[in-house]
Amino acid sequence: LARPARIPDAPELRLAPGFRIEGRVRFDSLPKGNAWATVAMKGDYSHGEYILRVNPASEGRTFGFFVNLGGWEPRVESAQRVETGVWYQVAAGWDGSNVWMTVDGQTRSRPRTG
């Protein structure tokens, strides 16, 4: 990943029930060790609103999506491991009750309120 998406502050991009982010991503390389690859992040890690990332190898090298509702966890993760050289269609969102992610047509969700 050359550069993660930079998301500016605008009312329509702020985290609220019904939020959704979607795109196609491909990685030529992924970080080594315990580092993750940021796909998109609104804000920064200490004051952000949401993160779409590739989790570090120690966490399975899957896609992870987090919303910050006073803390980042729980997150939702994709079922499949992310590989270099492969295109992925990724959508993620929060409906006010659940955080969800769809990768290549496979959806996972978990409760997340706030």
N, C-alpha and C positions, 0 to 999 in steps of 0.2 A: 504494500500500500504506500503510494507516494505521499499523499496528504489526506488526512481525514476531512470530511465536509465541515466547514465552519458555518454555524447556524447563527445568524444575527438575531438580536432581540426585536421581536415584532409581536403584536398581540395574537396574530393568527398562528404563530409558531410556539407559543407558550403552552406548557403542559396544562391540560384541562381534560375532563371526561370527553371521550370521543377523539382524542389525539391519535394520529396515525402517521408513520413515516415509512416510506417504501423506496426501493431502488434495486438496481442490479449491481453486484460487486464481484470483483475478481482480484486475487492476490498473486503477485509474482513472488513474494516472499512473506514470511510471517516471523514475528520476533522470537528469539530464542529464550529459553529459561522461563522465568516467572513473569514475563511482560505480556501485555495484551495489545491487540491492534485495534485502535479506535476507528470505527466507520463513521459515526456521527455523534457529536456531543453538544448539548446545549448548556453553556456555562462551563464551569470547571469542576474538578472532582469534589472540592469542598463546598461549592455553592451551586452546583448544576441542577438542571431539571430532569434530563434524561441522557442515557448513553446507549448506543448500539455499538457493540464491539465483538471482536473474536476473543474469547477467553484464553488465558494462557494455557500452555500444554499441561501444567499441573492441575488445571480445572477441566481438562478434556478437549481443548481446542475446538469448542463449539461456539456458535453465535450466542451472545447474551444480550438481553435487553433489560435495562433498569430504569425505574422512575424514582425520583427523590421526593419522598413524602415525609421529610424529617429524618430520613435514613434511606440507604440505597437498596437494602434487601427487604423482601425476597425478590429475586429476579426470575425471568423465564429464560430457558435455554433451548436451543435447537436439539433435535435428536441426533443429527449427523455431525460428524467431525468435519471441520473445514480443511480443505486441501488447496495447495497452490495450483494455479493454472486452470481452475474451474470457475465458471460463471455461476452465481447464485442469485436467484430472485428472492429478496428479503423484504418482508413487511412486518412492522411491529407497532403496538399501540397499547393504550390504556383507556378503558371505558368507564372508569370511576370505581369499578368493582374488581376487575381482573386486568392483569397485564398479559399480553399475548404476543406470539410471534409465529409467522408463517414463513417457512423456507422451502422453496421449490414445491409448493402445494401442501406441505405437511405442517399442520398447526398444533401448537402447544400453548397452554395457558395455565395461570395459577392465580389464586385470589390475591388482590392487592388493593386495599382501600385506604382512603385518607382524604 
